[in-house]
Amino acid sequence: MSGFLHRVGWLAAGRPWRVIGAWVAALVVATALAMAWGGEPHDDYDAPGTASQRGTDLLRAEFPVLAEAQARVVLHTADGSRLAPEVITAVSARLAEVPDVILVSPPRPSADGDTALINVQYDRPVTDLGGTDAVDDLIEATRPAADAGVTAEFGGQVAENIQEVNGRAEAVGVGFALVILLVAFGSIVAAGVPLAVALIGLGIGSAGITLIAAGTNVSTIAPTLASMIGIGVGIDYALLLITRHVEGLRAGLTVREAAARANGTAGVSVLFAGVTVVLSLMGLRLVGLNTYVTTGFTTAAVVVTVVVTALTLVPALCGLAGTRLLGRRGRAALTAGVGKASVAAAGSPARQTLTAAWAGRIGRRPLPWALGALLLLLLLAAPVLGMRTWPQDAGSQPESTYQRRAYDLVAAEYGPGANGPLMLAVDLRRVPAADLPALVTRIRATPDVAAVAPPVTAPSGNAAVVFVTPAVAPSDKRAADLVRHLRADVLPPGIEITGMTAVFTDLSGLLSDRLWWVVGFVVGVSLLLLTVVFRSPVVALKAAVMNMLSIAAAYGVVTAVFQWGWGAELLGLPHSVPMSSWLPVLMFTVLFGLSMDYEVFLLSRIREDYLATGDPHGSVVRGLAATGRVISSAALIMIAVFAGFALDPDVTVKMVGVGMAVAVLVDATIIRMILVPATMGLLGRANWWLPGWLDRIMPHVDVHGTEPATIPTAPTAPTAEPSAVPTADAGLPGDVLPDVADQTSGSDKPASVG
């Protein structure tokens, strides 16, 4: 793999304009196809096997008008005056003319007459209504209300299924990333390359998501999550490659050979890091919900695109930039002959960077540091013990959205439970119709029930539906308790509860149960991959445990911020909200993969040094010193990108952004700076223990690349003109990389020492 990536880097650096032109053309074509034939994301809440789904299926068969998409139009006078009947009549008439609308319910006035609630039923599911076009039709239909000075707000499935994308979060994250890259490299050219790679890869991947949405249901959160991950990993992967490339330039390599060697060494780490992220995302398939399946494979598709972009476009841009990546001071030092000396010093064990000095301090007393870090992580994770999950609804959205305004109006005028009525689907082939009046009386007497409507029988006579209005809001814990109580103690067999409150109750339980399947798959696959890559089950197990600790800490912080309300107002939320049910599974799969990125980057350098020196303690210090700046810069970029998404109006996106930023911060500080050197110091050579039988059956994977651990002593002189593009040679350079087996067969021996 290293030799192949070396050749890719060599060819791309030698023919930069061809590679750049190919990627730009791919971006243009993908964008054009997405604009012509792309679709819009929609949430699919079908949960096969749940009680609410059985009720929904019965309604779809017997009450098609109740089973498809619905919307709510809330008319309200701001001054508290009574609504004019002619305004309500005009709006109702226009709503009946909206495409795909088959029923407009009679307006339901509030007690004081200043509000009217109109329910609108469609003849097809929300996924077939065209997204924002359906909301635009509702806005146009309420024009008479606007002309009369009456406010119209919109709720229900049609309005709440729309994900607004404003690009502000992405812009904030990219802006912070640019500043960090400028500080890290001191060169606008070097800072621009990672951004260009990330944006091109993300642009192509996002266009692909739009095309996928035209053929299947893609979750509304999928494009945002893919943007978050695509920008973060794209910049990080390009940063790692450019850092190795710049090291080669300072060592005196030609521009083209530096790009090739960066691809053959750091590129292997990038490839395996990307594979880990993709495999983690595939764990979402085990949830069994379409919304998770589409989120997983669309985000994975963006990661794959970004990895391929980084491994081809970075060497091309490096070849085009020449030595300008070094910055003005770097070029001056290289021209003056200082480059080799400085690089040699950087590779010398005697050089003590701040990171190396810190690692040495941890290594001298590893046990107290390890225990202190563990206690801190457990303290951060403690709030997770009281975490309560609930899928997002309009009540958790910012007050600036029309969905939230409609939700608040309904709650104020008709009671909080009116935002989440329960629908009891009665199978009259199993429950006698004569039993329904007594059953309605029992339901009315149930605590937390505000109202029960008379049963409505289907035209076929095989089913009936009973509408129950809870006394509490849908996200209130008592609403879910009411659903469970009715099922267990009140309703006989043959009656299923459905409606969004019941669906969300079932989804929360389903996601809690399936989380452990996802955790087992992701951890198991990652353990296997890391064991193969680093030829050490100890390192793989330790990395997995540390990742789970950092994720648990992130869960705890997000619980404190959103559920406890510690900072909710700073994020634009008027009050605390339950944790989104989507959050634990999403965060685990994404964060486990991203955390493994840093493990691969760091451990590959440590093991590379260990194989060259056989020094288990010094290799940790030198590995941390070699990767300290690039991983810190990468972590800062990730934190900036993820924190930028806290500005997104969607609450789930806010939670994911905050949680992932916290996890990366924990991973880059407590984990990498304390736990890694402390535990590796405690274990010593046992870090690299590998049973002989496992060594014989495992494949040899060259994750370190084939670049020697020491800087070449007689490199070829660099290109004299910084702006010149290296000549595209026909073949590979004379010092063709050795075979992977040649490198690993002898150097792997220390890994088997107990």
C-alpha positions in Angstrom: 0.0 0.0 0.0 2.8 2.4 0.8 4.5 1.8 -2.5 1.2 2.3 -4.4 0.5 5.6 -2.6 4.1 6.7 -3.2 3.5 6.2 -6.9 0.2 8.1 -6.7 1.9 11.0 -5.0 4.8 11.0 -7.5 2.5 11.1 -10.5 0.1 13.7 -9.0 3.0 16.0 -8.0 4.5 15.7 -11.5 1.3 16.5 -13.3 -0.5 18.9 -11.0 -2.7 20.6 -13.5 -4.1 17.4 -14.9 -5.1 16.2 -11.4 -6.5 19.6 -10.3 -8.4 19.9 -13.6 -9.9 16.5 -13.1 -11.1 17.2 -9.6 -12.6 20.6 -10.6 -14.3 19.0 -13.5 -15.7 16.3 -11.2 -17.0 19.0 -8.9 -18.7 20.9 -11.7 -20.3 17.7 -13.1 -21.5 16.5 -9.7 -23.0 19.9 -8.9 -24.8 20.1 -12.2 -26.2 16.6 -11.8 -27.4 17.4 -8.3 -29.1 20.7 -9.4 -30.8 18.9 -12.3 -31.9 15.6 -10.7 -31.2 15.9 -7.0 -33.8 15.4 -4.3 -34.5 16.8 -0.8 -33.8 15.1 2.5 -36.8 13.8 4.5 -37.1 11.9 7.8 -38.5 8.5 7.8 -39.9 7.5 11.2 -41.1 4.1 10.3 -39.9 1.7 13.1 -40.7 -1.9 12.0 -41.7 -4.2 14.8 -42.8 -1.5 17.3 -46.3 -1.2 18.7 -46.8 2.3 17.2 -45.8 1.0 13.7 -48.5 -1.7 14.0 -51.0 1.0 14.7 -49.8 3.1 11.8 -50.1 0.2 9.5 -53.7 -0.4 10.5 -54.6 3.2 9.9 -52.9 3.2 6.6 -55.1 0.2 5.6 -58.4 1.5 7.0 -58.0 5.3 7.4 -55.6 6.3 4.5 -56.5 10.0 5.2 -55.1 9.8 8.7 -52.0 7.8 7.8 -50.4 10.2 5.4 -48.7 13.6 5.8 -50.5 16.3 7.9 -49.8 19.9 8.6 -51.2 22.4 11.1 -52.0 26.0 10.3 -52.3 28.3 13.4 -54.0 31.7 12.8 -53.5 34.3 15.6 -54.1 37.9 16.2 -51.2 39.6 17.9 -53.4 42.2 19.7 -55.7 39.6 21.2 -58.8 40.6 19.2 -61.2 37.9 17.9 -60.4 36.4 14.5 -62.7 37.6 11.7 -64.8 34.6 10.5 -64.3 35.7 6.8 -60.5 35.4 7.3 -60.7 31.9 8.6 -63.1 30.9 5.8 -60.9 32.3 3.1 -57.8 30.6 4.5 -59.6 27.3 4.8 -60.9 27.5 1.2 -57.4 28.3 -0.2 -55.9 25.4 1.9 -58.4 23.0 0.2 -56.9 24.0 -3.1 -53.3 23.2 -2.2 -51.9 20.4 -4.3 -52.2 16.9 -2.7 -54.5 18.1 0.1 -57.6 15.9 0.5 -59.0 17.1 3.8 -59.1 20.4 5.6 -60.6 20.0 9.1 -63.1 22.5 10.4 -61.3 25.3 12.2 -61.0 24.9 15.9 -61.2 28.3 17.7 -59.5 28.9 21.0 -61.6 29.8 24.1 -60.9 33.5 23.7 -61.4 33.5 19.9 -58.0 35.1 19.0 -56.6 31.8 17.6 -57.8 29.2 15.2 -56.3 25.8 14.5 -56.7 24.2 11.1 -55.5 20.6 10.4 -54.6 19.7 6.8 -54.4 16.1 5.6 -52.5 15.1 2.4 -53.0 12.0 0.2 -49.4 11.0 0.3 -46.5 10.7 2.8 -44.4 13.7 3.6 -41.4 12.3 1.7 -43.4 12.8 -1.6 -44.5 16.4 -1.1 -41.4 18.2 -2.4 -40.0 19.5 0.9 -39.9 23.3 1.0 -42.4 23.6 -1.9 -45.1 22.2 0.4 -44.4 24.8 3.0 -44.4 27.5 0.4 -47.8 26.4 -0.8 -49.1 26.7 2.8 -47.6 30.2 3.1 -49.3 31.2 -0.1 -52.6 29.7 1.0 -52.6 31.9 4.2 -52.1 35.1 2.2 -55.6 36.4 3.1 -54.6 36.2 6.8 -51.4 38.1 6.2 -53.3 40.8 4.3 -55.7 41.2 7.2 -52.8 41.5 9.7 -53.3 38.0 11.1 -50.2 35.9 11.9 -50.0 32.4 10.4 -47.6 29.8 11.8 -47.1 26.3 10.6 -46.5 23.0 12.4 -47.1 19.3 11.9 -45.1 16.8 9.8 -44.9 18.9 6.7 -43.4 21.9 8.4 -41.2 20.0 11.0 -39.7 17.7 8.3 -37.9 20.6 6.6 -34.2 21.1 7.5 -33.1 24.7 6.9 -29.6 25.0 5.7 -28.0 28.5 5.9 -24.3 27.6 5.7 -23.4 29.8 8.6 -22.0 27.0 10.7 -19.8 25.8 7.9 -18.5 29.3 7.2 -17.6 29.9 10.9 -15.8 26.6 11.1 -13.9 27.1 7.9 -12.9 30.7 9.0 -11.5 29.4 12.3 -9.7 26.6 10.5 -8.0 29.1 8.2 -6.7 31.1 11.1 -5.3 28.0 12.8 -3.6 26.8 9.6 -2.0 30.2 9.1 -0.6 30.1 12.6 0.6 26.5 12.2 2.3 27.0 8.8 3.0 30.7 8.5 2.1 30.5 4.8 -1.1 31.4 3.1 -0.4 28.8 0.4 0.1 26.0 2.9 -3.0 27.1 4.8 -5.1 27.2 1.6 -4.3 23.7 0.4 -6.2 21.8 3.2 -9.2 24.1 2.8 -9.2 23.5 -0.9 -9.0 19.8 -0.5 -11.8 19.7 2.1 -14.1 21.9 0.2 -13.7 20.1 -3.1 -14.2 16.7 -1.5 -17.2 18.0 0.5 -18.7 19.6 -2.6 -18.6 16.4 -4.6 -19.8 14.3 -1.6 -22.7 16.7 -0.9 -23.8 16.6 -4.5 -23.8 12.8 -4.2 -26.1 13.0 -1.1 -28.5 15.2 -3.1 -28.6 12.6 -5.9 -29.1 9.8 -3.4 -32.0 11.7 -1.9 -33.7 11.7 -5.3 -33.9 7.9 -5.1 -34.4 7.1 -1.4 -35.3 8.8 1.9 -32.3 10.6 3.3 -32.5 11.9 6.8 -32.7 15.7 7.2 -29.6 15.6 9.5 -27.5 13.6 7.0 -26.3 16.6 4.9 -25.3 18.6 8.0 -23.5 15.7 9.7 -21.7 14.9 6.4 -20.6 18.6 6.1 -19.4 18.5 9.7 -17.4 15.3 9.3 -16.3 16.1 5.7 -14.8 19.5 6.6 -13.1 18.2 9.8 -11.5 15.1 8.4 -10.7 16.7 5.0 -8.7 19.5 6.7 -7.1 17.0 9.1 -6.0 14.5 6.5 -4.6 17.2 4.2 -2.8 18.8 7.2 -1.1 15.5 8.0 0.1 15.1 4.4 1.3 18.6 4.1 3.2 18.4 7.4 5.1 15.3 6.2 5.7 17.0 2.8 7.1 20.1 4.5 9.4 17.9 6.6 10.7 16.4 3.4 11.3 19.8 1.8 13.2 21.0 4.9 15.3 17.8 4.7 16.4 18.8 1.2 14.2 16.5 -0.9 12.9 17.7 -4.3 9.3 18.9 -4.3 8.1 15.9 -6.2 9.9 13.3 -4.0 8.7 15.1 -0.8 5.1 14.9 -2.0 5.6 11.2 -3.0 7.1 10.3 0.4 4.4 12.1 2.3 1.8 10.1 0.4 3.7 6.9 1.0 4.0 7.5 4.8 1.4 9.9 6.1 -0.9 8.8 3.3 -1.1 5.3 4.7 -2.2 6.7 8.1 -4.8 8.8 6.3 -6.1 5.8 4.4 -6.5 3.6 7.6 -8.0 6.5 9.5 -10.6 7.0 6.8 -11.3 3.3 6.8 -11.9 3.3 10.5 -14.3 6.2 10.3 -16.2 4.5 7.5 -16.4 1.2 9.4 -17.7 3.0 12.5 -20.4 4.7 10.4 -21.5 1.4 9.0 -22.5 0.5 12.6 -25.6 2.7 12.1 -27.0 -0.1 9.9 -27.6 -2.1 13.0 -30.1 0.4 14.4 -32.7 -0.9 11.9 -34.1 2.5 11.1 -33.9 3.9 7.6 -33.0 7.4 8.8 -29.9 5.9 10.4 -29.0 3.8 7.5 -29.1 6.7 5.1 -27.2 8.9 7.5 -24.5 6.3 7.8 -23.8 5.5 4.2 -24.2 9.1 3.0 -21.7 10.4 5.6 -19.4 7.5 4.8 -19.6 8.3 1.1 -18.4 11.9 1.9 -15.5 10.5 4.0 -14.4 8.2 1.1 -14.6 11.1 -1.3 -12.5 13.3 1.0 -9.9 10.6 1.5 -9.5 10.0 -2.2 -9.3 13.8 -2.8 -6.6 14.2 -0.1 -4.4 11.4 -1.4 -4.5 12.8 -5.0 -5.1 16.5 -4.8 -2.7 17.3 -1.9 0.4 16.0 -3.7 -0.8 17.8 -6.9 -1.2 21.1 -5.1 2.1 20.6 -3.3 3.8 20.0 -6.6 2.3 23.1 -8.0 3.2 25.2 -5.0 6.9 24.2 -5.0 8.7 25.4 -2.0 6.2 28.2 -1.3 4.7 25.9 1.3 7.7 26.7 3.5 6.8 30.3 3.8 9.2 33.2 3.4 11.4 32.4 6.4 11.5 28.7 5.5 12.6 29.4 2.0 15.2 31.8 3.2 16.6 29.2 5.7 16.6 26.5 3.0 18.5 28.8 0.6 21.0 29.7 3.2 21.6 26.0 4.0 20.1 26.0 7.4 17.3 23.6 6.5 19.2 20.4 6.9 20.6 21.4 10.3 17.2 22.4 11.6 15.5 19.2 10.4 18.3 17.1 11.8 17.8 18.8 15.1 14.1 18.2 14.9 14.7 14.5 14.5 17.3 14.3 17.2 16.3 12.7 20.5 18.2 15.4 22.3 15.8 18.1 21.2 13.3 18.8 23.9 10.0 20.3 22.7 7.3 21.2 25.1 5.4 18.1 24.2 8.5 15.9 24.6 9.3 17.5 28.0 5.7 16.9 29.1 5.7 13.3 28.0 8.9 12.7 29.8 7.4 14.2 33.0 4.4 11.9 32.7 6.6 8.9 32.0 8.6 9.4 35.2 5.5 9.0 37.4 2.9 7.4 35.2 0.6 5.9 37.8 -0.6 9.1 39.6 -1.1 10.9 36.3 -3.1 8.0 34.9 -5.3 7.8 37.9 -5.8 11.6 38.0 -6.8 11.6 34.3 -9.2 8.7 34.8 -10.9 10.4 37.7 -11.3 13.6 35.7 -12.9 11.7 32.8 -15.3 9.9 35.1 -16.3 13.2 36.7 -17.1 14.7 33.3 -19.0 11.5 32.4 -21.1 11.5 35.6 -24.1 13.4 34.3 -24.7 10.7 31.8 -26.2 8.6 34.6 -29.3 10.9 34.6 -29.5 11.3 30.8 -33.1 11.2 29.4 -33.5 10.9 25.7 -36.3 12.1 23.5 -36.4 12.6 19.7 -36.5 16.3 18.8 -39.8 18.0 18.2 -40.9 21.5 17.5 -40.9 22.3 21.2 -37.1 22.0 21.4 -36.5 24.3 18.4 -35.4 27.9 18.7 -38.1 30.5 19.1 -37.1 32.1 15.8 -38.6 29.2 13.8 -42.2 29.1 12.7 -42.5 25.5 13.8 -41.7 26.6 17.4 -44.0 29.6 17.3 -46.9 27.3 16.1 -46.0 24.9 18.9 -46.1 27.6 21.5 -49.4 29.0 20.3 -51.1 25.6 20.3 -49.8 24.9 23.8 -50.9 28.3 25.1 -54.4 28.2 23.6 -55.3 24.5 23.6 -53.0 22.9 26.2 -49.5 21.4 25.9 -50.8 17.9 25.0 -52.6 19.3 21.9 -49.1 19.3 20.2 -48.9 15.5 20.6 -52.3 13.8 20.5 -52.4 10.0 20.7 -54.3 8.0 18.1 -55.7 4.7 19.3 -56.0 2.4 16.3 -58.8 -0.2 17.2 -59.0 -3.4 15.3 -62.8 -4.1 15.4 -62.2 -7.7 14.3 -60.6 -8.3 17.7 -62.3 -5.7 19.9 -66.1 -5.5 19.8 -67.5 -2.1 18.9 -69.9 -2.4 21.8 -66.9 -2.2 24.2 -65.7 1.2 23.0 -67.9 3.5 25.1 -66.8 1.9 28.3 -63.2 2.0 27.1 -63.4 5.7 26.3 -64.7 6.3 29.9 -61.8 4.4 31.4 -59.3 6.4 29.3 -60.9 9.7 30.3 -60.4 8.7 34.0 -56.7 8.0 33.4 -54.2 10.5 35.0 -52.6 12.9 32.5 -55.4 12.6 30.0 -57.0 15.9 29.1 -59.6 14.9 26.6 -60.9 11.9 24.6 -62.8 12.3 21.3 -65.6 9.9 20.4 -64.6 6.9 18.3 -64.7 7.2 14.5 -65.3 4.0 12.6 -63.7 3.3 9.2 -66.0 2.9 6.1 -65.1 -0.8 6.0 -66.3 -1.4 9.6 -63.1 -3.2 10.4 -61.3 -0.5 12.4 -62.0 2.6 14.5 -59.8 5.4 15.7 -59.9 7.3 19.1 -58.1 10.6 19.6 -56.7 11.1 23.1 -55.2 14.5 24.1 -52.6 14.2 26.9 -52.4 16.8 29.6 -48.6 17.2 29.2 -46.3 18.2 26.4 -44.9 15.4 24.1 -41.4 15.8 25.4 -42.5 15.6 29.0 -41.5 12.3 30.7 -45.1 11.9 31.8 -46.2 11.7 28.2 -44.1 8.6 27.6 -45.2 7.2 30.9 -48.8 7.7 29.8 -48.3 5.7 26.6 -46.7 2.9 28.5 -49.4 2.9 31.2 -52.2 2.8 28.6 -50.6 -0.1 26.8 -49.9 -2.1 29.9 -52.9 -1.4 32.1 -55.8 0.1 30.2 -56.0 -1.0 26.6 -57.0 -4.6 25.7 -55.2 -6.6 22.9 -56.3 -5.3 19.4 -55.7 -1.6 20.2 -52.4 0.0 19.3 -51.3 3.6 20.2 -49.7 5.6 17.4 -49.2 9.3 16.7 -45.9 11.1 17.0 -45.8 10.9 20.8 -46.2 7.2 20.7 -43.8 6.8 17.8 -41.1 8.9 19.6 -41.6 6.8 22.8 -41.0 3.6 20.9 -38.0 5.2 19.0 -36.4 6.2 22.3 -36.7 2.7 23.6 -35.5 1.1 20.4 -32.4 3.3 20.1 -31.5 2.6 23.7 -31.7 -1.1 23.1 -29.8 -1.0 19.8 -27.0 1.3 21.1 -25.3 -1.7 22.6 -25.4 -3.6 19.3 -23.8 -0.6 17.6 -21.2 -0.3 20.4 -20.2 -4.0 20.1 -19.9 -3.8 16.3 -17.9 -0.6 16.2 -15.6 -1.5 19.0 -15.0 -5.1 17.7 -14.2 -4.0 14.2 -11.9 -1.2 15.4 -10.1 -3.6 17.8 -9.6 -6.0 14.9 -8.3 -3.3 12.5 -6.0 -1.7 15.1 -4.6 -5.1 16.1 -3.8 -5.8 12.4 -2.3 -2.4 11.8 -0.1 -2.1 14.9 0.3 -5.8 15.5 -0.5 -5.4 19.2 -3.8 -6.4 20.9 -2.7 -4.4 24.0 -2.5 -1.2 22.1 -5.7 -1.8 20.3 -7.6 -2.6 23.5 -6.1 0.4 25.3 -7.1 2.7 22.4 -10.7 1.4 22.4 -11.1 1.9 26.2 -9.7 5.4 26.0 -12.0 6.3 23.1 -15.0 5.1 25.1 -13.9 7.2 28.1 -13.7 10.3 25.9 -17.1 9.6 24.4 -18.6 9.1 27.9 -17.1 12.4 29.0 -18.7 14.1 25.9 -22.1 12.5 26.7 -21.8 13.9 30.3 -21.0 17.4 29.2 -23.8 17.5 26.6 -26.2 16.2 29.3 -25.2 19.0 31.6 -25.4 21.7 29.0 -28.7 20.8 27.4 -30.7 18.6 29.9 -29.5 20.4 33.0 -29.5 23.8 31.2 -25.9 24.8 32.0 -25.4 27.0 29.0 -28.6 26.3 27.0 -29.3 30.1 26.7 -25.9 30.8 25.3 -26.8 28.3 22.5 -30.0 30.1 21.6 -32.4 27.8 23.6 -34.9 29.4 26.0 -34.8 26.4 28.4 -33.3 23.0 29.0 -34.3 20.2 26.7 -34.0 16.4 26.9 -31.2 14.7 25.0 -32.1 13.9 21.5 -32.6 10.1 21.1 -30.6 10.3 17.9 -27.5 11.6 19.7 -26.0 8.7 21.6 -25.8 6.4 18.6 -24.7 9.1 16.2 -22.1 10.5 18.5 -20.6 7.1 19.3 -20.2 5.9 15.7 -18.8 9.2 14.5 -16.6 10.0 17.5 -15.1 6.5 17.8 -14.0 6.7 14.2 -12.6 10.2 14.6 -10.8 9.4 17.8 -9.1 6.5 16.1 -7.7 9.0 13.6 -5.5 10.5 16.3 -4.6 7.1 17.6 -3.5 6.0 14.2 -1.5 9.2 13.6 0.2 9.1 17.1 0.7 5.4 17.5 2.1 5.0 14.0 4.9 7.5 14.8 5.5 5.8 18.2 5.7 2.3 16.8 7.8 3.5 13.9 10.3 4.9 16.4 10.1 1.7 18.6 10.8 -0.6 15.6 13.9 1.5 14.8 15.2 1.9 18.3 13.7 -0.8 20.5 13.2 1.8 23.2 9.6 1.5 24.6 9.8 4.7 26.7 11.8 7.0 24.5 9.7 6.1 21.5 6.6 7.5 23.3 8.4 10.8 24.0 9.7 11.1 20.5 6.4 10.0 19.0 4.5 12.7 20.9 7.1 15.3 20.1 6.9 14.5 16.3 3.1 14.6 16.2 2.4 17.2 18.9 2.1 20.2 16.6 0.2 18.5 13.8 -2.3 16.7 16.1 -2.8 19.8 18.2 -3.5 21.9 15.1 -5.8 19.2 13.7 -7.7 19.0 17.0 -8.1 22.8 17.2 -9.5 22.7 13.6 -11.9 19.9 14.5 -13.0 21.7 17.6 -13.6 25.0 15.6 -15.5 23.2 12.9 -17.7 21.2 15.3 -18.3 24.2 17.7 -19.4 26.2 14.6 -22.3 23.9 14.2 -23.6 24.9 17.7 -24.9 28.0 15.7 -27.2 25.7 13.7 -30.9 26.3 14.4 -31.5 22.6 14.7 -31.2 21.4 18.3 -29.9 17.9 17.4 -27.2 19.5 15.3 -26.3 21.8 18.2 -26.0 18.8 20.5 -23.9 16.8 18.0 -21.6 19.9 17.4 -21.1 20.6 21.1 -20.6 16.9 21.9 -18.1 16.3 19.2 -16.1 19.4 20.0 -15.9 18.4 23.7 -14.9 14.8 22.7 -12.1 16.0 20.5 -10.9 18.5 23.2 -10.8 15.7 25.7 -9.1 13.3 23.3 -6.4 15.8 22.3 -5.6 16.9 25.9 -6.5 14.4 28.7 -6.2 11.3 26.5 -3.3 12.1 24.2 -1.3 14.3 26.7 -1.8 12.3 29.9 -3.4 8.8 29.5 -1.4 7.7 26.4 2.1 8.5 27.8 1.1 7.3 31.3 -0.3 4.0 30.2 2.4 3.3 27.7 5.0 4.2 30.4 3.3 1.7 32.8 3.2 -1.1 30.2 6.6 -0.6 28.6 7.5 -3.4 26.2 4.2 -5.1 27.0 2.5 -2.4 24.7 3.9 -4.3 21.7 3.3 -7.8 23.0 2.0 -10.2 20.3 1.5 -13.9 20.6 3.5 -15.9 18.2 0.5 -17.8 16.7 -1.3 -14.5 16.1 1.8 -13.0 14.5 1.9 -15.9 12.0 -1.7 -15.7 10.9 -2.1 -11.9 10.7 -1.3 -10.1 7.5 1.5 -7.6 7.5 0.3 -4.0 7.0 2.8 -1.2 6.4 1.0 1.6 8.2 4.2 3.5 8.8 5.2 3.8 5.2 8.6 3.0 3.9 10.3 6.3 4.8 13.3 5.7 7.1 13.0 6.9 10.7 16.0 9.2 10.2 16.3 12.1 7.8 18.4 11.2 4.7 21.9 12.5 5.0 22.5 13.2 1.3 19.3 14.4 -0.2 18.8 15.8 -3.6 18.9 19.6 -3.7 15.5 21.2 -3.7 14.0 23.1 -6.6 15.9 26.4 -6.9 12.9 28.6 -8.0 10.1 28.5 -5.4 7.4 29.2 -8.0 8.6 26.6 -10.5 6.7 23.4 -11.1 8.8 20.3 -11.0 9.3 18.6 -14.3 7.1 15.6 -14.9 9.5 12.7 -15.3 8.4 9.6 -17.1 9.2 7.1 -14.4 9.7 6.8 -10.7 12.8 8.2 -8.9 15.9 6.2 -8.7 15.5 5.4 -5.0 12.4 3.2 -5.5 10.8 2.2 -2.2 11.7 -1.2 -0.9 9.2 -4.0 -0.8 6.8 -3.8 2.2 7.7 -7.4 3.3 11.4 -6.5 3.2 10.8 -3.7 5.7 8.5 -5.4 8.1 10.0 -8.8 8.2 13.1 -7.7 10.1 11.7 -4.8 12.0 8.7 -6.5 13.4 10.8 -8.7 15.7 10.8 -6.3 18.7 6.9 -6.3 18.6 6.8 -9.9 19.7 9.0 -9.4 22.8 7.1 -9.9 26.1 
